[in-house]
């Protein structure tokens, strides 16, 4: 039993590492001063470790789950990047939004609608694939773990950035 868990853990770590290596070869986003490749990779590694530990996947489940998850994450990042590009193309700041022409504003709104539609379709397809790969209980457990991990990350950010926390309280 111990050997089976060890093999599963090693397999999952290898899959996670390979996805990080693929992502590390993708080009950096242009001009995003908040983007930090090392921080993103560290966060993703923590997430993979967290999910691996809590999901209790069998070796067969892990072999199907991680490729589906990695593909979904890659597509999600591409979709989010396209949304950021739409906003960044206009170099929008808070004060500039009201200065947009109606046509420019409508173009951005249309982009928001397309983004939301594409995001819904991506998430629905991901859910369908998960339902094929995993028992329903583990699908539910995955989404709960994802929510738990997001809360953990927000707490980490708050804990490591007291300056931002003080500004938000004012």
BELGIZI-V898116 format. One record per helix or strand of 3 or more residues. SS is the DSSP state (H for helix, E for strand). FROM is the first residue (numbers start at 1). TO is the last residue. If there is no record, write none. Layout:
SS;FROM;TO
SS;FROM;TO
This chain:
H;2;24
H;37;55
H;59;89
H;94;99
H;102;133
H;136;160
H;162;169
